[in-house]
Amino acid sequence: MKQAPVAFLFAVAVVLSLVVPTIEVTNATALIAAVVVMAAITALAAILPRFDPSGRVLLLIPALDFLVVGILRFATGESASIFASLAILPTVWVAALPGRRNVAYAFLGVCAGLLVPFLLGSTLEENPNELMRGVFSASAFGLAAAVVNDLARLARNHVADVRAREQLALLELEEASVVQQALVPKTGSGASGYDFAGICLPAKTIGGDFFDWYNVAGGTAFTLGDVMGKGVGAGIIAAAVRAVIRSARNTDDLSVPLDRASDFLEADLGDTDSFATLFHARLEETTGVVRYVDAGHGLSLHVRADGSWTRLASLNLPVGMWRDEPWAIAQVLLEPGDALISCSDGILDLYDGTVEALRHVAAIVADRSSASDVVARICALVVGSDAHEDDVTVIILSR
């Protein structure tokens, strides 16, 4: 890629020297030799990196370019040649490499290119100003090399600083992801005769979904939440909402945790326009009755033992949105063999993106061997999908 512009401008110079009457070809043999050598250098530039991954030998290519420019000048009028400026490209190439010594290498390369016509037979008698012109040109190119070298150094330092900041940010994100994953339940609920399982697969390192379950008097409380947005901001809000919901574990009234979560989002995060959809429920272990509040979520299913299923209606706005009505509390009875699954909208994108895709989720639940089997199969869908652009979270309760 570095040699390509050198070869291109060299080809333009050759064409101009052949078609423009005012550009004199003083030595056709030298011009042909320059073309052959440039073709060989360009081929070498394509091949050499494969055998020299360290790049130590690659300086041979711009060094040869300096010599070819000298040959081209000799072939097109020497001091009258308009192609001396071609030396700027290998000069920039060498000078942009790390280290001040490369400025000296670039300067010496220009000097070598300027001396080539003399090695090929040119004399000071024929070109009395050539020596002075060469010294001036070499000095100008040398100063340009020094400027390029310094700019390249500043650019490398800037890139290194950016990469260091990116690495630090990635490290912080990974640490935050570890903390977020630590907040999910690690074991079953302890409810006799029931099986809980869940998974949260964020689209990014940090996600705005969460699920939770924990023991309460007479059974188990469980929640699935989906905060608007993705990334770190949504993850922070999700962790806060989870904590607020848990703070009401000692009250049996399902409205209390929803009120606290909504007040938190409205009062503390009102300026961010944040909201979250929630499915919050309580299982009565002895009866199998699940009381729940669906706050704008609408992605929960009651799958019966015979494979039939019902989508649980959402009768409330998401938490964080202004409302003046009490939370609508509903209930469903889980018979032996029944299951209740709630998922975030990211699972819809694994299919056609519509709510109709819930029938596929119901089929997976109906064909389950256990709650963890459902989670494993959904996880396999996510891993094998190219459409995982949203967080995918699932919680399932099986009796």
C-alpha positions as CSV (number, residue, x, y, z in Angstrom):
1,M,0.0,0.0,0.0
2,K,2.9,2.4,0.7
3,Q,4.6,1.5,-2.6
4,A,1.4,1.8,-4.7
5,P,1.4,5.6,-4.9
6,V,5.1,5.7,-5.7
7,A,4.6,3.3,-8.5
8,F,1.5,5.1,-9.7
9,L,3.1,8.5,-9.9
10,F,6.2,7.0,-11.5
11,A,4.0,5.5,-14.2
12,V,2.4,8.9,-14.7
13,A,5.8,10.5,-15.1
14,V,6.9,7.9,-17.7
15,V,3.7,8.5,-19.7
16,L,4.1,12.2,-19.5
17,S,7.7,12.0,-20.7
18,L,6.6,10.0,-23.7
19,V,3.5,12.1,-24.8
20,V,4.4,15.6,-23.7
21,P,6.6,17.3,-26.3
22,T,8.2,19.7,-23.9
23,I,9.5,16.8,-21.7
24,E,12.7,15.6,-23.3
25,V,13.8,11.9,-22.9
26,T,17.6,12.4,-23.0
27,N,18.4,8.7,-22.4
28,A,15.9,6.1,-23.5
29,T,18.0,3.2,-22.1
30,A,18.0,4.8,-18.6
31,L,14.2,5.3,-18.9
32,I,13.7,1.6,-19.8
33,A,16.0,0.6,-16.9
34,A,14.0,2.8,-14.5
35,V,10.7,1.1,-15.6
36,V,12.1,-2.4,-15.1
37,V,13.6,-1.6,-11.7
38,M,10.4,0.1,-10.5
39,A,8.3,-2.9,-11.6
40,A,10.8,-5.2,-9.7
41,I,10.6,-3.0,-6.6
42,T,6.7,-3.0,-6.6
43,A,6.7,-6.8,-6.9
44,L,9.2,-7.0,-4.1
45,A,6.9,-4.7,-2.0
46,A,4.1,-7.2,-2.5
47,I,6.2,-10.3,-1.6
48,L,8.7,-9.2,1.0
49,P,6.3,-8.6,3.9
50,R,5.3,-12.2,3.8
51,F,8.9,-13.2,4.5
52,D,9.8,-10.2,6.8
53,P,7.0,-9.8,9.3
54,S,9.3,-7.7,11.5
55,G,9.6,-5.1,8.7
56,R,13.4,-4.7,9.2
57,V,14.2,-5.4,5.6
58,L,11.3,-3.3,4.2
59,L,13.4,-0.2,4.2
60,L,15.1,-1.6,1.2
61,I,12.1,-0.7,-0.9
62,P,12.1,3.1,-0.3
63,A,15.9,3.1,-0.6
64,L,15.5,1.6,-4.1
65,D,12.8,4.1,-4.9
66,F,15.3,7.0,-4.2
67,L,17.6,5.4,-6.8
68,V,14.9,4.9,-9.4
69,V,13.9,8.6,-9.0
70,G,17.5,9.5,-9.7
71,I,17.6,7.3,-12.8
72,L,14.3,8.9,-14.0
73,R,15.8,12.3,-13.6
74,F,18.9,11.3,-15.6
75,A,16.6,9.9,-18.3
76,T,14.4,13.0,-18.6
77,G,16.8,15.9,-18.7
78,E,18.7,15.7,-15.5
79,S,18.6,19.2,-14.0
80,A,15.8,20.1,-16.4
81,S,13.7,17.1,-15.2
82,I,10.4,18.0,-13.6
83,F,10.2,14.7,-11.7
84,A,12.7,15.3,-8.8
85,S,9.6,15.9,-6.5
86,L,8.8,12.1,-6.7
87,A,11.4,11.7,-4.0
88,I,8.9,13.1,-1.5
89,L,7.0,9.9,-1.4
90,P,9.8,7.6,-0.2
91,T,11.0,10.5,2.0
92,V,7.6,10.5,3.8
93,W,7.6,6.7,4.0
94,V,11.0,6.5,5.8
95,A,10.5,9.6,7.9
96,A,7.2,8.4,9.3
97,L,8.8,5.4,10.9
98,P,9.5,5.6,14.6
99,G,12.9,7.1,15.6
100,R,14.8,10.3,14.8
101,R,17.4,8.3,12.9
102,N,14.9,7.8,10.1
103,V,15.1,11.5,9.3
104,A,18.8,11.0,8.6
105,Y,18.0,7.9,6.5
106,A,15.5,9.9,4.5
107,F,18.0,12.7,4.0
108,L,20.7,10.3,2.9
109,G,18.2,8.6,0.5
110,V,17.5,11.9,-1.2
111,C,21.2,12.7,-1.5
112,A,21.8,9.2,-3.0
113,G,19.0,9.8,-5.5
114,L,20.6,13.2,-6.5
115,L,24.0,11.6,-7.0
116,V,22.7,8.9,-9.3
117,P,22.9,11.1,-12.5
118,F,26.5,11.8,-11.7
119,L,27.2,8.0,-11.3
120,L,25.5,7.5,-14.7
121,G,27.8,10.0,-16.5
122,S,26.5,13.5,-15.8
123,T,29.1,16.1,-15.0
124,L,29.2,19.5,-13.3
125,E,30.4,21.1,-16.5
126,E,27.1,20.1,-18.2
127,N,25.0,21.0,-15.2
128,P,26.9,23.8,-13.3
129,N,24.1,24.5,-10.9
130,E,23.3,20.8,-10.2
131,L,25.4,20.6,-7.0
132,M,23.8,23.7,-5.5
133,R,20.4,22.5,-6.6
134,G,21.0,19.1,-5.1
135,V,22.2,20.5,-1.7
136,F,19.1,22.8,-1.6
137,S,16.7,20.0,-2.5
138,A,18.2,17.6,-0.1
139,S,18.0,20.2,2.7
140,A,14.3,20.9,1.8
141,F,13.4,17.3,1.8
142,G,15.4,16.7,5.0
143,L,13.3,19.4,6.8
144,A,10.2,17.9,5.4
145,A,11.3,14.5,6.8
146,A,11.9,16.1,10.2
147,V,8.4,17.6,10.2
148,V,6.8,14.3,9.1
149,N,8.8,12.4,11.7
150,D,7.6,14.7,14.5
151,L,4.0,14.6,13.3
152,A,4.1,10.8,13.1
153,R,5.5,10.7,16.6
154,L,2.7,12.9,17.9
155,A,0.1,10.8,16.1
156,R,1.5,7.5,17.5
157,N,1.5,9.0,21.0
158,H,-2.1,10.1,20.5
159,V,-3.1,6.6,19.2
160,A,-1.3,5.0,22.2
161,D,-3.2,7.3,24.6
162,V,-6.5,6.5,22.9
163,R,-5.8,2.8,23.0
164,A,-4.8,3.0,26.7
165,R,-8.1,4.8,27.5
166,E,-10.0,2.2,25.5
167,Q,-8.3,-0.6,27.4
168,L,-9.1,1.0,30.7
169,A,-12.7,1.5,29.6
170,L,-13.0,-2.1,28.5
171,L,-11.5,-3.3,31.8
172,E,-14.0,-1.2,33.7
173,L,-16.8,-2.6,31.5
174,E,-15.7,-6.1,32.1
175,E,-15.6,-5.5,35.9
176,A,-19.1,-4.0,35.7
177,S,-20.2,-7.0,33.7
178,V,-18.8,-9.4,36.4
179,V,-20.7,-7.4,39.0
180,Q,-23.9,-7.5,37.0
181,Q,-23.7,-11.2,36.4
182,A,-23.0,-11.7,40.2
183,L,-26.5,-10.1,40.9
184,V,-28.4,-13.0,39.2
185,P,-29.6,-15.9,41.3
186,K,-27.1,-18.7,41.6
187,T,-29.3,-21.4,43.1
188,G,-32.9,-22.5,43.0
189,S,-35.5,-20.9,45.1
190,G,-35.9,-23.7,47.5
191,A,-39.6,-24.0,46.8
192,S,-40.5,-27.6,47.1
193,G,-41.9,-29.1,43.8
194,Y,-41.0,-26.1,41.7
195,D,-38.0,-25.5,39.4
196,F,-36.6,-22.0,38.6
197,A,-34.1,-21.1,35.9
198,G,-33.1,-18.0,34.1
199,I,-30.5,-16.4,31.9
200,C,-29.5,-12.9,30.8
201,L,-27.5,-12.4,27.6
202,P,-26.7,-8.8,27.0
203,A,-26.2,-7.5,23.5
204,K,-23.2,-5.5,24.8
205,T,-20.9,-6.0,27.8
206,I,-23.5,-4.5,30.0
207,G,-27.2,-4.9,29.5
208,G,-30.4,-3.2,30.7
209,D,-32.3,-6.5,31.4
210,F,-32.4,-8.3,34.7
211,F,-34.1,-11.3,36.4
212,D,-34.3,-12.2,40.0
213,W,-36.0,-14.6,42.4
214,Y,-35.8,-14.9,46.2
215,N,-37.6,-16.6,49.0
216,V,-40.5,-14.8,50.7
217,A,-43.0,-15.8,53.3
218,G,-45.0,-18.7,51.9
219,G,-43.2,-19.0,48.6
220,T,-41.0,-17.2,46.1
221,A,-41.0,-13.8,44.5
222,F,-39.5,-13.4,41.1
223,T,-39.0,-10.5,38.6
224,L,-38.0,-9.9,35.1
225,G,-37.2,-6.3,34.0
226,D,-36.3,-4.6,30.8
227,V,-35.0,-1.0,31.1
228,M,-35.2,1.2,28.1
229,G,-31.9,1.3,26.2
230,K,-28.8,-0.7,26.3
231,G,-25.3,-0.4,27.6
232,V,-23.9,1.0,30.9
233,G,-26.6,3.5,31.6
234,A,-29.4,0.9,31.2
235,G,-27.3,-1.5,33.3
236,I,-27.0,0.9,36.2
237,I,-30.7,1.6,36.2
238,A,-31.5,-2.1,36.0
239,A,-29.3,-2.8,39.1
240,A,-31.0,0.0,40.9
241,V,-34.5,-1.1,40.0
242,R,-33.7,-4.7,41.1
243,A,-32.5,-3.4,44.5
244,V,-35.7,-1.3,44.9
245,I,-37.9,-4.2,44.0
246,R,-36.1,-6.4,46.5
247,S,-36.4,-3.8,49.3
248,A,-40.2,-4.7,49.4
249,R,-39.6,-8.4,49.9
250,N,-41.2,-8.4,53.4
251,T,-44.5,-7.0,52.2
252,D,-47.1,-9.3,50.5
253,D,-48.7,-6.4,48.6
254,L,-47.4,-6.5,45.0
255,S,-48.2,-2.9,44.5
256,V,-45.5,-1.8,47.0
257,P,-42.4,-2.8,45.0
258,L,-43.9,-1.4,41.8
259,D,-44.7,1.9,43.5
260,R,-41.2,2.1,44.9
261,A,-39.6,1.4,41.5
262,S,-41.8,3.9,39.7
263,D,-41.2,6.6,42.3
264,F,-37.4,6.0,42.0
265,L,-37.5,6.4,38.2
266,E,-39.8,9.4,38.3
267,A,-38.2,11.3,41.2
268,D,-34.5,10.4,40.8
269,L,-34.2,9.8,37.1
270,G,-37.1,12.0,35.8
271,D,-34.7,14.1,33.7
272,T,-33.5,11.0,31.8
273,D,-36.9,9.9,30.7
274,S,-36.0,6.4,31.9
275,F,-38.6,3.7,32.3
276,A,-38.7,0.0,32.6
277,T,-41.1,-2.8,31.8
278,L,-41.5,-5.3,34.6
279,F,-43.1,-8.6,35.3
280,H,-43.2,-9.1,39.1
281,A,-44.8,-12.1,40.7
282,R,-45.2,-14.1,43.9
283,L,-45.6,-17.9,44.0
284,E,-47.7,-19.4,46.8
285,E,-45.9,-22.7,47.2
286,T,-48.8,-24.7,48.8
287,T,-51.4,-23.8,46.2
288,G,-49.4,-23.1,43.0
289,V,-51.1,-19.7,42.6
290,V,-48.9,-17.0,41.1
291,R,-50.0,-13.4,41.7
292,Y,-48.4,-11.0,39.3
293,V,-48.2,-7.4,38.1
294,D,-47.3,-6.9,34.5
295,A,-46.1,-3.3,34.0
296,G,-46.0,-2.8,30.3
297,H,-44.1,-6.0,29.6
298,G,-46.6,-8.4,28.0
299,L,-44.1,-11.1,27.2
300,S,-45.1,-13.8,29.7
301,L,-46.7,-17.1,29.0
302,H,-48.6,-19.7,31.0
303,V,-47.8,-23.0,29.3
304,R,-49.9,-25.9,30.5
305,A,-48.9,-29.6,30.8
306,D,-50.9,-30.5,27.7
307,G,-48.9,-28.0,25.6
308,S,-51.6,-25.3,25.3
309,W,-50.6,-21.9,26.4
310,T,-51.9,-18.4,27.2
311,R,-50.2,-15.1,27.0
312,L,-50.6,-13.1,30.2
313,A,-52.1,-9.7,29.6
314,S,-50.3,-6.5,30.5
315,L,-52.8,-4.2,32.2
316,N,-50.3,-1.5,33.4
317,L,-48.0,1.1,32.0
318,P,-44.2,0.6,32.5
319,V,-42.7,1.8,35.7
320,G,-41.3,5.3,35.5
321,M,-44.3,6.6,33.4
322,W,-46.8,8.9,34.9
323,R,-50.0,7.2,36.0
324,D,-53.0,7.9,38.2
325,E,-54.4,4.4,38.5
326,P,-53.6,1.6,41.0
327,W,-51.6,-1.4,39.7
328,A,-53.8,-4.1,38.3
329,I,-52.9,-7.4,40.0
330,A,-53.8,-10.7,38.3
331,Q,-53.2,-14.4,39.1
332,V,-52.7,-17.7,37.4
333,L,-52.8,-21.3,38.8
334,L,-49.9,-23.6,38.0
335,E,-51.0,-27.2,37.9
336,P,-48.4,-30.0,38.0
337,G,-46.6,-30.0,34.7
338,D,-47.4,-26.3,34.0
339,A,-44.8,-23.6,33.5
340,L,-44.7,-19.9,33.5
341,I,-42.1,-18.1,31.4
342,S,-41.3,-14.4,31.0
343,C,-38.8,-13.0,28.5
344,S,-37.5,-9.7,27.2
345,D,-38.3,-8.5,23.8
346,G,-34.8,-9.4,22.5
347,I,-36.0,-13.0,22.2
348,L,-38.5,-11.9,19.5
349,D,-35.6,-10.8,17.3
350,L,-34.4,-14.3,17.2
351,Y,-37.4,-15.1,15.1
352,D,-39.5,-12.6,13.0
353,G,-39.4,-9.7,15.5
354,T,-43.1,-9.8,16.2
355,V,-45.1,-11.0,19.2
356,E,-46.3,-13.9,17.1
357,A,-42.8,-15.4,17.7
358,L,-43.9,-16.2,21.3
359,R,-45.5,-19.4,19.9
360,H,-41.9,-20.7,19.3
361,V,-41.0,-20.0,22.9
362,A,-44.2,-21.8,24.1
363,A,-43.2,-24.8,22.0
364,I,-39.8,-24.9,23.6
365,V,-41.3,-24.8,27.1
366,A,-43.9,-27.4,26.2
367,D,-41.1,-29.8,25.0
368,R,-38.9,-29.2,28.1
369,S,-37.3,-31.8,30.3
370,S,-36.6,-29.1,32.9
371,A,-36.5,-25.4,33.4
372,S,-32.8,-25.4,32.8
373,D,-33.4,-27.2,29.6
374,V,-35.5,-24.3,28.3
375,V,-32.7,-21.9,29.2
376,A,-30.1,-24.0,27.5
377,R,-32.1,-24.2,24.3
378,I,-32.8,-20.4,24.2
379,C,-29.1,-19.8,24.9
380,A,-28.2,-22.0,21.9
381,L,-30.6,-19.9,19.8
382,V,-28.8,-16.7,20.8
383,V,-25.4,-18.1,20.2
384,G,-26.4,-19.3,16.7
385,S,-28.2,-16.1,15.7
386,D,-26.9,-13.2,13.8
387,A,-29.7,-10.9,15.1
388,H,-28.6,-10.7,18.7
389,E,-28.8,-6.9,18.7
390,D,-30.9,-6.6,21.9
391,D,-30.5,-8.1,25.4
392,V,-32.1,-11.5,25.7
393,T,-33.4,-12.4,29.2
394,V,-35.6,-15.3,30.3
395,I,-36.9,-16.5,33.6
396,I,-39.0,-19.7,33.8
397,L,-40.9,-21.3,36.7
398,S,-41.9,-25.0,36.2
399,R,-44.1,-27.0,38.5
